[in-house]
Amino acid sequence: MAHSEFLATALDAARAGAEVIRRYYQANLQVTLKADKSPVTQADVETEQVIRRIIGQRFPAHGFYGEETGQSSLDAEYLWLVDPIDGTKAFVREYPFFSTQIALMHRGRLLVGVSSAPVYGELAYAEIGRGAWLDEQPLKVSDIASIESAAISASNLKTLASGPRWASFGKLVTRAQRIRGYGDFLHYHLLAAGKIDVVIESDVSILDIAALAVIVEASGGRFTDLQGRAIDLNTTSVLATNGRLHDETLQALR
Protein backbone atom coordinates (compact mmCIF):
# COMPACT_ATOMS: atom_id res chain seq x y z
CA MET A 1 0.00 0.00 0.00
CA ALA A 2 1.30 3.45 -0.87
CA HIS A 3 2.26 5.60 2.11
CA SER A 4 0.93 9.07 2.74
CA GLU A 5 3.33 11.96 2.19
CA PHE A 6 3.63 12.29 5.97
CA LEU A 7 4.63 8.67 6.58
CA ALA A 8 6.88 8.62 3.52
CA THR A 9 8.70 11.68 4.87
CA ALA A 10 9.09 10.15 8.33
CA LEU A 11 10.51 6.96 6.81
CA ASP A 12 12.93 8.88 4.61
CA ALA A 13 14.07 10.91 7.60
CA ALA A 14 14.51 7.80 9.74
CA ARG A 15 16.59 6.07 7.06
CA ALA A 16 18.79 9.14 6.67
CA GLY A 17 19.22 9.24 10.43
CA ALA A 18 20.15 5.57 10.47
CA GLU A 19 23.06 6.27 8.14
CA VAL A 20 24.46 8.79 10.63
CA ILE A 21 23.95 6.42 13.55
CA ARG A 22 25.71 3.52 11.83
CA ARG A 23 28.66 5.77 11.00
CA TYR A 24 29.13 6.79 14.62
CA TYR A 25 28.24 3.53 16.38
CA GLN A 26 31.20 1.98 18.24
CA ALA A 27 33.31 5.05 17.44
CA ASN A 28 34.17 5.86 21.07
CA LEU A 29 32.46 9.24 20.93
CA GLN A 30 32.87 11.92 23.53
CA VAL A 31 29.84 12.10 25.82
CA THR A 32 28.51 15.37 27.20
CA LEU A 33 25.98 15.64 30.02
CA LYS A 34 22.99 17.91 29.49
CA ALA A 35 21.42 20.00 32.23
CA ASP A 36 19.19 17.09 33.26
CA LYS A 37 22.29 14.82 33.53
CA SER A 38 21.29 12.75 30.50
CA PRO A 39 24.07 12.03 27.98
CA VAL A 40 24.37 13.44 24.47
CA THR A 41 26.87 12.78 21.69
CA GLN A 42 27.68 14.22 18.30
CA ALA A 43 25.70 11.34 16.81
CA ASP A 44 22.52 12.50 18.60
CA VAL A 45 22.92 16.05 17.31
CA GLU A 46 23.81 15.17 13.71
CA THR A 47 21.06 12.57 13.46
CA GLU A 48 18.46 15.11 14.52
CA GLN A 49 19.89 17.74 12.17
CA VAL A 50 19.51 15.37 9.20
CA ILE A 51 15.96 14.47 10.20
CA ARG A 52 14.98 18.08 10.79
CA ARG A 53 16.39 19.17 7.43
CA ILE A 54 14.36 16.57 5.51
CA ILE A 55 11.13 17.41 7.34
CA GLY A 56 11.71 21.15 7.04
CA GLN A 57 12.34 20.97 3.31
CA ARG A 58 9.06 19.15 2.68
CA PHE A 59 6.86 20.83 5.29
CA PRO A 60 8.29 24.26 6.12
CA ALA A 61 5.11 25.40 7.86
CA HIS A 62 5.09 22.50 10.33
CA GLY A 63 6.29 22.80 13.91
CA PHE A 64 9.22 20.81 15.26
CA TYR A 65 9.93 19.48 18.75
CA GLY A 66 13.34 17.86 18.95
CA GLU A 67 15.33 16.32 21.76
CA GLU A 68 18.60 17.98 20.73
CA THR A 69 17.99 20.91 18.36
CA GLY A 70 15.08 22.53 20.15
CA GLN A 71 11.54 23.56 19.40
CA SER A 72 9.83 25.76 16.86
CA SER A 73 6.17 26.61 16.25
CA LEU A 74 4.77 24.25 18.89
CA ASP A 75 1.34 25.76 18.23
CA ALA A 76 1.44 24.87 14.52
CA GLU A 77 -1.37 22.73 13.10
CA TYR A 78 1.14 19.94 12.46
CA LEU A 79 3.96 19.21 14.92
CA TRP A 80 6.83 16.75 14.42
CA LEU A 81 8.21 15.04 17.54
CA VAL A 82 11.74 13.64 17.21
CA ASP A 83 14.13 11.78 19.49
CA PRO A 84 17.15 11.04 17.29
CA ILE A 85 18.68 8.42 19.60
CA ASP A 86 16.26 7.25 22.25
CA GLY A 87 18.64 5.27 24.44
CA THR A 88 21.88 7.23 24.20
CA LYS A 89 23.26 5.32 27.21
CA ALA A 90 22.84 2.07 25.26
CA PHE A 91 24.36 3.67 22.17
CA VAL A 92 27.42 4.82 24.15
CA ARG A 93 27.89 1.45 25.84
CA GLU A 94 27.53 -0.29 22.47
CA TYR A 95 24.50 -2.48 22.89
CA PRO A 96 21.72 -2.26 20.33
CA PHE A 97 18.69 -1.19 22.39
CA PHE A 98 18.38 2.34 21.07
CA SER A 99 16.24 3.81 18.32
CA THR A 100 15.17 6.86 16.38
CA GLN A 101 11.64 7.99 17.17
CA ILE A 102 9.72 10.23 14.74
CA ALA A 103 6.05 11.13 15.15
CA LEU A 104 3.63 13.61 13.64
CA MET A 105 0.87 15.24 15.67
CA HIS A 106 -2.08 17.09 14.13
CA ARG A 107 -3.89 19.47 16.46
CA GLY A 108 -2.90 17.40 19.47
CA ARG A 109 -3.66 14.00 17.94
CA LEU A 110 -0.86 11.65 16.97
CA LEU A 111 -1.15 10.49 13.35
CA VAL A 112 2.15 8.97 12.16
CA GLY A 113 4.92 7.10 13.93
CA VAL A 114 8.26 5.60 12.91
CA SER A 115 10.50 3.64 15.28
CA SER A 116 13.86 2.84 13.68
CA ALA A 117 16.40 0.62 15.46
CA PRO A 118 19.17 0.40 12.86
CA VAL A 119 21.68 -1.65 14.84
CA TYR A 120 19.11 -3.99 16.37
CA GLY A 121 17.66 -4.33 12.89
CA GLU A 122 14.00 -3.36 13.12
CA LEU A 123 11.93 -0.64 11.50
CA ALA A 124 8.37 -0.24 12.75
CA TYR A 125 5.99 2.36 11.35
CA ALA A 126 2.32 3.21 11.35
CA GLU A 127 -0.38 5.67 10.45
CA ILE A 128 -3.68 5.91 12.29
CA GLY A 129 -6.48 4.55 10.15
CA ARG A 130 -4.10 2.85 7.71
CA GLY A 131 -2.24 0.22 9.74
CA ALA A 132 1.11 -0.65 11.28
CA TRP A 133 4.07 -2.61 9.95
CA LEU A 134 7.36 -4.07 11.13
CA ASP A 135 9.85 -4.42 8.30
CA GLU A 136 6.92 -4.39 5.83
CA GLN A 137 4.98 -7.11 7.69
CA PRO A 138 1.56 -6.06 9.07
CA LEU A 139 1.31 -5.79 12.84
CA LYS A 140 -1.59 -6.88 15.03
CA VAL A 141 -1.82 -7.09 18.80
CA SER A 142 -2.69 -10.32 20.61
CA ASP A 143 -6.17 -11.40 21.65
CA ILE A 144 -5.12 -12.45 25.18
CA ALA A 145 -7.99 -11.53 27.48
CA SER A 146 -6.80 -12.30 31.03
CA ILE A 147 -3.89 -11.12 33.15
CA GLU A 148 -3.23 -14.72 34.12
CA SER A 149 -2.47 -15.54 30.47
CA ALA A 150 -0.59 -12.34 29.74
CA ALA A 151 3.05 -11.46 29.24
CA ILE A 152 3.91 -8.10 30.84
CA SER A 153 7.02 -6.02 30.20
CA ALA A 154 7.96 -3.16 32.51
CA SER A 155 10.83 -0.67 32.62
CA ASN A 156 11.86 2.74 33.97
CA LEU A 157 10.45 1.57 37.29
CA LYS A 158 12.38 3.89 39.60
CA THR A 159 9.60 6.45 39.96
CA LEU A 160 6.96 3.71 40.13
CA ALA A 161 8.89 2.07 42.97
CA SER A 162 8.86 5.30 44.98
CA GLY A 163 5.18 6.02 44.39
CA PRO A 164 1.79 4.72 45.54
CA ARG A 165 1.39 2.11 42.76
CA TRP A 166 4.36 -0.07 43.73
CA ALA A 167 2.41 -2.45 45.95
CA SER A 168 -0.32 -2.77 43.33
CA PHE A 169 2.29 -3.46 40.67
CA GLY A 170 3.69 -6.24 42.86
CA LYS A 171 0.27 -7.86 43.11
CA LEU A 172 -0.18 -7.56 39.33
CA VAL A 173 3.17 -9.26 38.76
CA THR A 174 2.12 -12.28 40.79
CA ARG A 175 -0.92 -12.77 38.54
CA ALA A 176 0.79 -12.53 35.15
CA GLN A 177 1.95 -15.55 33.19
CA ARG A 178 5.31 -13.92 32.37
CA ILE A 179 7.16 -10.81 33.46
CA ARG A 180 9.96 -9.29 31.42
CA GLY A 181 11.76 -5.96 31.13
CA TYR A 182 12.50 -5.57 27.44
CA GLY A 183 12.48 -1.78 27.65
CA ASP A 184 12.93 1.07 25.20
CA PHE A 185 11.46 0.53 21.71
CA LEU A 186 11.58 -3.25 21.91
CA HIS A 187 8.65 -4.05 24.16
CA TYR A 188 6.38 -1.79 22.11
CA HIS A 189 7.40 -3.55 18.90
CA LEU A 190 6.68 -6.88 20.62
CA LEU A 191 3.32 -5.62 21.89
CA ALA A 192 2.26 -4.40 18.45
CA ALA A 193 3.28 -7.75 16.97
CA GLY A 194 1.16 -9.72 19.46
CA LYS A 195 4.15 -11.29 21.23
CA ILE A 196 3.56 -9.64 24.60
CA ASP A 197 0.38 -8.10 25.94
CA VAL A 198 1.07 -5.26 28.40
CA VAL A 199 3.77 -2.60 28.74
CA ILE A 200 4.19 -0.48 31.87
CA GLU A 201 6.61 2.44 32.11
CA SER A 202 7.20 5.41 34.36
CA ASP A 203 9.56 8.37 33.91
CA VAL A 204 9.24 8.88 30.14
CA SER A 205 8.83 11.92 27.92
CA ILE A 206 6.55 12.38 24.93
CA LEU A 207 9.55 12.16 22.60
CA ASP A 208 10.30 8.66 23.90
CA ILE A 209 6.85 7.29 23.22
CA ALA A 210 4.90 9.36 20.66
CA ALA A 211 5.81 7.23 17.62
CA LEU A 212 5.37 4.02 19.62
CA ALA A 213 1.89 5.11 20.69
CA VAL A 214 0.89 5.40 17.02
CA ILE A 215 2.35 1.99 16.23
CA VAL A 216 0.56 0.29 19.11
CA GLU A 217 -2.79 1.96 18.42
CA ALA A 218 -2.61 1.34 14.67
CA SER A 219 -1.98 -2.35 15.36
CA GLY A 220 -5.18 -2.53 17.43
CA GLY A 221 -3.83 -1.78 20.90
CA ARG A 222 -4.48 0.95 23.43
CA PHE A 223 -2.00 3.49 24.79
CA THR A 224 -2.54 5.82 27.77
CA ASP A 225 -0.65 7.03 30.81
CA LEU A 226 -0.87 5.12 34.10
CA GLN A 227 -3.97 7.11 35.06
CA GLY A 228 -5.76 6.19 31.85
CA ARG A 229 -5.37 9.62 30.28
CA ALA A 230 -4.70 10.19 26.59
CA ILE A 231 -1.12 10.84 25.53
CA ASP A 232 -0.11 14.50 25.19
CA LEU A 233 3.04 16.63 25.32
CA ASN A 234 3.16 16.37 29.13
CA THR A 235 2.85 12.58 29.43
CA THR A 236 5.39 10.96 31.80
CA SER A 237 4.12 7.38 32.19
CA VAL A 238 2.69 4.64 29.99
CA LEU A 239 0.23 1.82 30.07
CA ALA A 240 0.13 0.17 26.65
CA THR A 241 -1.86 -3.00 26.07
CA ASN A 242 -3.54 -5.14 23.45
CA GLY A 243 -6.74 -3.28 24.34
CA ARG A 244 -8.56 -6.18 25.95
CA LEU A 245 -6.41 -5.98 29.07
CA HIS A 246 -6.30 -2.22 29.43
CA ASP A 247 -9.13 -1.48 31.84
CA GLU A 248 -8.33 -4.49 34.04
CA THR A 249 -4.66 -3.49 34.23
CA LEU A 250 -5.53 0.12 35.03
CA GLN A 251 -7.80 -1.02 37.81
CA ALA A 252 -5.15 -3.38 39.18
CA LEU A 253 -2.59 -0.58 39.35
CA ARG A 254 -4.86 1.80 41.26
C-alpha positions as CSV (number, residue, x, y, z in Angstrom):
1,M,0.0,0.0,0.0
2,A,1.3,3.5,-0.9
3,H,2.3,5.6,2.1
4,S,0.9,9.1,2.7
5,E,3.3,12.0,2.2
6,F,3.6,12.3,6.0
7,L,4.6,8.7,6.6
8,A,6.9,8.6,3.5
9,T,8.7,11.7,4.9
10,A,9.1,10.1,8.3
11,L,10.5,7.0,6.8
12,D,12.9,8.9,4.6
13,A,14.1,10.9,7.6
14,A,14.5,7.8,9.7
15,R,16.6,6.1,7.1
16,A,18.8,9.1,6.7
17,G,19.2,9.2,10.4
18,A,20.1,5.6,10.5
19,E,23.1,6.3,8.1
20,V,24.5,8.8,10.6
21,I,24.0,6.4,13.5
22,R,25.7,3.5,11.8
23,R,28.7,5.8,11.0
24,Y,29.1,6.8,14.6
25,Y,28.2,3.5,16.4
26,Q,31.2,2.0,18.2
27,A,33.3,5.1,17.4
28,N,34.2,5.9,21.1
29,L,32.5,9.2,20.9
30,Q,32.9,11.9,23.5
31,V,29.8,12.1,25.8
32,T,28.5,15.4,27.2
33,L,26.0,15.6,30.0
34,K,23.0,17.9,29.5
35,A,21.4,20.0,32.2
36,D,19.2,17.1,33.3
37,K,22.3,14.8,33.5
38,S,21.3,12.8,30.5
39,P,24.1,12.0,28.0
40,V,24.4,13.4,24.5
41,T,26.9,12.8,21.7
42,Q,27.7,14.2,18.3
43,A,25.7,11.3,16.8
44,D,22.5,12.5,18.6
45,V,22.9,16.0,17.3
46,E,23.8,15.2,13.7
47,T,21.1,12.6,13.5
48,E,18.5,15.1,14.5
49,Q,19.9,17.7,12.2
50,V,19.5,15.4,9.2
51,I,16.0,14.5,10.2
52,R,15.0,18.1,10.8
53,R,16.4,19.2,7.4
54,I,14.4,16.6,5.5
55,I,11.1,17.4,7.3
56,G,11.7,21.2,7.0
57,Q,12.3,21.0,3.3
58,R,9.1,19.2,2.7
59,F,6.9,20.8,5.3
60,P,8.3,24.3,6.1
61,A,5.1,25.4,7.9
62,H,5.1,22.5,10.3
63,G,6.3,22.8,13.9
64,F,9.2,20.8,15.3
65,Y,9.9,19.5,18.7
66,G,13.3,17.9,18.9
67,E,15.3,16.3,21.8
68,E,18.6,18.0,20.7
69,T,18.0,20.9,18.4
70,G,15.1,22.5,20.2
71,Q,11.5,23.6,19.4
72,S,9.8,25.8,16.9
73,S,6.2,26.6,16.3
74,L,4.8,24.3,18.9
75,D,1.3,25.8,18.2
76,A,1.4,24.9,14.5
77,E,-1.4,22.7,13.1
78,Y,1.1,19.9,12.5
79,L,4.0,19.2,14.9
80,W,6.8,16.7,14.4
81,L,8.2,15.0,17.5
82,V,11.7,13.6,17.2
83,D,14.1,11.8,19.5
84,P,17.2,11.0,17.3
85,I,18.7,8.4,19.6
86,D,16.3,7.2,22.3
87,G,18.6,5.3,24.4
88,T,21.9,7.2,24.2
89,K,23.3,5.3,27.2
90,A,22.8,2.1,25.3
91,F,24.4,3.7,22.2
92,V,27.4,4.8,24.1
93,R,27.9,1.4,25.8
94,E,27.5,-0.3,22.5
95,Y,24.5,-2.5,22.9
96,P,21.7,-2.3,20.3
97,F,18.7,-1.2,22.4
98,F,18.4,2.3,21.1
99,S,16.2,3.8,18.3
100,T,15.2,6.9,16.4
101,Q,11.6,8.0,17.2
102,I,9.7,10.2,14.7
103,A,6.0,11.1,15.2
104,L,3.6,13.6,13.6
105,M,0.9,15.2,15.7
106,H,-2.1,17.1,14.1
107,R,-3.9,19.5,16.5
108,G,-2.9,17.4,19.5
109,R,-3.7,14.0,17.9
110,L,-0.9,11.7,17.0
111,L,-1.1,10.5,13.3
112,V,2.1,9.0,12.2
113,G,4.9,7.1,13.9
114,V,8.3,5.6,12.9
115,S,10.5,3.6,15.3
116,S,13.9,2.8,13.7
117,A,16.4,0.6,15.5
118,P,19.2,0.4,12.9
119,V,21.7,-1.6,14.8
120,Y,19.1,-4.0,16.4
121,G,17.7,-4.3,12.9
122,E,14.0,-3.4,13.1
123,L,11.9,-0.6,11.5
124,A,8.4,-0.2,12.7
125,Y,6.0,2.4,11.4
126,A,2.3,3.2,11.4
127,E,-0.4,5.7,10.5
128,I,-3.7,5.9,12.3
129,G,-6.5,4.5,10.2
130,R,-4.1,2.8,7.7
131,G,-2.2,0.2,9.7
132,A,1.1,-0.7,11.3
133,W,4.1,-2.6,10.0
134,L,7.4,-4.1,11.1
135,D,9.9,-4.4,8.3
136,E,6.9,-4.4,5.8
137,Q,5.0,-7.1,7.7
138,P,1.6,-6.1,9.1
139,L,1.3,-5.8,12.8
140,K,-1.6,-6.9,15.0
141,V,-1.8,-7.1,18.8
142,S,-2.7,-10.3,20.6
143,D,-6.2,-11.4,21.7
144,I,-5.1,-12.4,25.2
145,A,-8.0,-11.5,27.5
146,S,-6.8,-12.3,31.0
147,I,-3.9,-11.1,33.2
148,E,-3.2,-14.7,34.1
149,S,-2.5,-15.5,30.5
150,A,-0.6,-12.3,29.7
151,A,3.1,-11.5,29.2
152,I,3.9,-8.1,30.8
153,S,7.0,-6.0,30.2
154,A,8.0,-3.2,32.5
155,S,10.8,-0.7,32.6
156,N,11.9,2.7,34.0
157,L,10.5,1.6,37.3
158,K,12.4,3.9,39.6
159,T,9.6,6.4,40.0
160,L,7.0,3.7,40.1
161,A,8.9,2.1,43.0
162,S,8.9,5.3,45.0
163,G,5.2,6.0,44.4
164,P,1.8,4.7,45.5
165,R,1.4,2.1,42.8
166,W,4.4,-0.1,43.7
167,A,2.4,-2.5,45.9
168,S,-0.3,-2.8,43.3
169,F,2.3,-3.5,40.7
170,G,3.7,-6.2,42.9
171,K,0.3,-7.9,43.1
172,L,-0.2,-7.6,39.3
173,V,3.2,-9.3,38.8
174,T,2.1,-12.3,40.8
175,R,-0.9,-12.8,38.5
176,A,0.8,-12.5,35.2
177,Q,1.9,-15.6,33.2
178,R,5.3,-13.9,32.4
179,I,7.2,-10.8,33.5
180,R,10.0,-9.3,31.4
181,G,11.8,-6.0,31.1
182,Y,12.5,-5.6,27.4
183,G,12.5,-1.8,27.6
184,D,12.9,1.1,25.2
185,F,11.5,0.5,21.7
186,L,11.6,-3.2,21.9
187,H,8.7,-4.1,24.2
188,Y,6.4,-1.8,22.1
189,H,7.4,-3.5,18.9
190,L,6.7,-6.9,20.6
191,L,3.3,-5.6,21.9
192,A,2.3,-4.4,18.4
193,A,3.3,-7.8,17.0
194,G,1.2,-9.7,19.5
195,K,4.1,-11.3,21.2
196,I,3.6,-9.6,24.6
197,D,0.4,-8.1,25.9
198,V,1.1,-5.3,28.4
199,V,3.8,-2.6,28.7
200,I,4.2,-0.5,31.9
201,E,6.6,2.4,32.1
202,S,7.2,5.4,34.4
203,D,9.6,8.4,33.9
204,V,9.2,8.9,30.1
205,S,8.8,11.9,27.9
206,I,6.5,12.4,24.9
207,L,9.5,12.2,22.6
208,D,10.3,8.7,23.9
209,I,6.8,7.3,23.2
210,A,4.9,9.4,20.7
211,A,5.8,7.2,17.6
212,L,5.4,4.0,19.6
213,A,1.9,5.1,20.7
214,V,0.9,5.4,17.0
215,I,2.4,2.0,16.2
216,V,0.6,0.3,19.1
217,E,-2.8,2.0,18.4
218,A,-2.6,1.3,14.7
219,S,-2.0,-2.3,15.4
220,G,-5.2,-2.5,17.4
221,G,-3.8,-1.8,20.9
222,R,-4.5,1.0,23.4
223,F,-2.0,3.5,24.8
224,T,-2.5,5.8,27.8
225,D,-0.6,7.0,30.8
226,L,-0.9,5.1,34.1
227,Q,-4.0,7.1,35.1
228,G,-5.8,6.2,31.9
229,R,-5.4,9.6,30.3
230,A,-4.7,10.2,26.6
231,I,-1.1,10.8,25.5
232,D,-0.1,14.5,25.2
233,L,3.0,16.6,25.3
234,N,3.2,16.4,29.1
235,T,2.9,12.6,29.4
236,T,5.4,11.0,31.8
237,S,4.1,7.4,32.2
238,V,2.7,4.6,30.0
239,L,0.2,1.8,30.1
240,A,0.1,0.2,26.6
241,T,-1.9,-3.0,26.1
242,N,-3.5,-5.1,23.5
243,G,-6.7,-3.3,24.3
244,R,-8.6,-6.2,26.0
245,L,-6.4,-6.0,29.1
246,H,-6.3,-2.2,29.4
247,D,-9.1,-1.5,31.8
248,E,-8.3,-4.5,34.0
249,T,-4.7,-3.5,34.2
250,L,-5.5,0.1,35.0
251,Q,-7.8,-1.0,37.8
252,A,-5.2,-3.4,39.2
253,L,-2.6,-0.6,39.4
254,R,-4.9,1.8,41.3
